[in-house]
């Protein structure tokens, strides 16, 4: 169901207040203040005692066009804990590439991840590029030397620290050339207890980023067959990439009391490489691979089959610094309000993890006035 202009205006204001580029501060810095260095691509969860747990990966330069052995690329997955509401974070768990190997499949680069509470413990979804898989028959020549294929694994344990000893199990992989690479899991608890896992896909040629989803019914371990085309790419600034990164339910206040609305944050861009622009044309961040900019969409009544963009013609979330990159948004609802995190380009072109808090009072004021 498409909402009217007033509803969409309030949703836009709410999304931009969550991902407030100017008000944000750095929660976790990258390992160097330079292009190609960042931290993020994960999520945050809260424990009953108020502690926050944040997962993400450190990425240092590395180029798949010359083989990932030529650089460090995604070198560490780390979990941080905050006991002061997100003011400071301390690292409590760390995974190197070898820690996430699956049998003979060796990890070349760690990508997106997500934490999720389960009965009696916690699960960690993590994606990585691995050796030992190969391209499907007939497509072998498209496999770049010294690169791998992306898959998504799950680790389960009784507590956060115990994840360090958990064995990764592959839960999503694909041999379809259209969706060959799968990565960047996003966990969303739906209304009736089912878990919706969004993830990003790439074709054999790496020419685009797309969003897929799969559902796990309450009480089960296995996920349903994925839907690979529920949220297609856009037609303008996001024509090359649409990668969902977070789903957050809108508070049922004001004109939203009578309709259940969920926001879907996503990363987008016009191309895989930085475009050469006309010297006298409008200059704007266009988004490209590893420097995506942010969009927002919504759906109503839990219906993922009908998603509407708030950012049809232009992005909504752009860093005022560096390349404009603003991506991998995650939003956690707490008793006090909303905590948003995202990778934000800096003037030095690094991408540390930015964090912003929006109180319940401020959110309700945006949605009701």
LINTAFEN-V62479 format. One record per helix or strand of 2 or more residues. SS is the DSSP state (H for helix, E for strand). FROM is the first residue (numbers start at 1). LEN is the number of residues. If there is no record, write none. Layout:
# LINTAFEN-V62479
SS_FROM_LEN, SS_FROM_LEN
This chain:
# LINTAFEN-V62479
H_5_14, E_25_4, E_38_9, E_52_8, H_68_3, E_74_9, E_90_7, H_97_4, E_107_12, E_121_10, H_140_3, E_149_9, H_161_5, E_169_4, H_177_3, E_181_9, E_195_8, E_209_8, E_227_5, E_241_9, H_254_3, E_261_9, E_293_8, E_308_2, E_326_8, E_337_9, E_351_9, H_360_9
